[in-house]
Amino acid sequence: MGSGVTIGVGEPLQGVIVEEFEALYLAHSPRVRLFCRRRIEESSCDDVVAQTFLIAWRRREDLPPNPLPWLLVTARQVISELVRRSARERDRPPPDWQSLAAVAAEVTATERADALRALATLTPADRETLLLIAWDGLSTAEAAQVLGISRATFGVRLHRARTRLERAAAEGEPQRSPGITNHTRTGGCHANL
Amino acid sequence: MPTSDTFDLLTRLRPDPAADPDQSAIGLARLQREIAAEPPPTRPRCRGRVRRIRRLVLVVAVCAVLAIPVLVFRGSPTAAADLTPLAERAERQKSLQPGPGEYYYRRTRPGADDTAQHQPSGEVDREEWLSPPGGPQTVVTRNKAGYTVLWRGPLMGYTPWASLSTNPILLEAQLRLRASGSLNQDEAVWEAVRNALVENPDPPHRAALIKVLPRLTHVTVRSGTDDLGRPATVISRTEPMRGPNNRLTIYLDPVTGRTLQERRFNRGTQVNPDEVVIGSSIIVEERLTEGPPTWVPLPGLRCTVAESDGESYQCR
């Protein structure tokens, strides 16, 4: 990205830079949307995706060659801001992230349900650590970048989260710890107006 | 559970990120609109006369499109008749804007039929301290599980009411301009007004905001009471963009115009189309205070740093 071409009001959105950006949107917006749907209601994700790519457009000169981690970091910030400013939207139910899981031919329905159940017992932080790798397909370095932590710290978190996941799967019963989430902080109940 | 690695199994459940062509097309079209609406970057002055004329025509066209719903009254005359006296009373009220060293303090709790309060970790009480513009916001919540959660961070106001006009016509035009990318401008303006009303606007802005409400479509006004039995002017509007059954109701004090309660009704969630979800909050107290906000350490409670985007503690 970033040949230095500028597009202003009144000019048609054409040219190499726009085509490149549209290609970037088509390539990465589904992943950004999936990332968003794990965190907030699907109906809000249109706004999050649009805002994320609008920011990307403004910063198009600075986008890295592999922009997905950058986009997810941006989406995460957009979601945080959205949740904070719309804390009054406590009526929204938690996102149904389980429904995003694919139905794989080589995984039985029971295995799928057990795995998702085990995953659901983890704290949101543990769950996100695992899903950045398992579902978003990021490397540990990229996932660490998304969470804003060092690669070593992420490695430790991933190891612990995997351990807890396996333990939850083995025991088959909830082990939820009362960790703070955006939902409990701002939206679980009556939140601030 | 089989002995296979659950994490590897999860990897095989990776969602298919294949784009929905319709969704992508709609999203791309929206993005193009928003990019087109971006202010032009600083650049050398253009000397092309044709380009200047084209820009002028575009600006005039956009202004004309935005002006139509402002100039053509499409709201409810009845609602306007009900809300205009309320707005005039609100304008004469004492301001609760915090000065230096002061905080606007507000305490809220869930309404009688709030769905989330029945959850095991449902919130039961919330206190907020807002400092003067530019300062931080402090939020302390308590939930049914016995936890007290404290959060402190920058105030992320949704509607920058202070920079907007106190003339209702101009105010509506400004809010429509801010909502120009929305597919339903009236709903976006309604949401902006509703947010601004609970972001502690000063009396002139509160009055203007109230006067904007009846200019929007689908707004109804009646007299009633909030969940605490306080007399209220009850303003309601369907919100089709949020869902076919969504309705937001705001309860304003009939004397001061300040928000007493909000209630959002939604039938049909992503998980269960028949489920009814109600979010309801009551402001039980609001005032100016000089004391610093509650913060750790809290007597008798043990606090740990919580993972959050702001400075946050969880105490029990």
Interface residues (C-beta under 8 A of the other chain):
Chain A: T6 I7 G8 V9 G10 L13 E22 Y25 L26 S29 P30 R31 R33 L34 E41 E42 S43 D46 V49 A50 F53 L54 W57 R58 S80 E81 R84 R85 S86 A87 R88 E89 R90 D91 R92 P93 P95 D96 S99 L100 A101 A102 A104 E106 V107 E111 R112 D114 A115 L116 A118 L119 A125 L130 L131 I133 A134 W135 G137 R162 L165 E166 A169 A170 G172 P178 G179 I180 T184 R185 T186 G187 G188 C189 H190 A191 N192 L193
Chain B: M1 P2 S4 D5 T6 F7 L9 L10 T11 R12 L13 R14 P15 D16 P17 A18 A19 D20 Q23 S24 G27 L28 R30 L31 Q32 E34 I35 A36 A37 E38 P39 P40 P41 R43 R51 R54 R55 L58 R106 T108 R109 P110 G111 D114 T115 A116 Q117 Q119 S121 G122 E123 V124 R126 E128 V139 T141 N143 A145 Y147 V149 W151 G153 M156 G157 Y158 G181 N195 V198 R242 G243 T259 E262 R264 N266 T269 Q270 V271 E275 V277 I278 G279 S280 S281 I282 I283 A306 E307 S308 D309 G310 S312 Q314
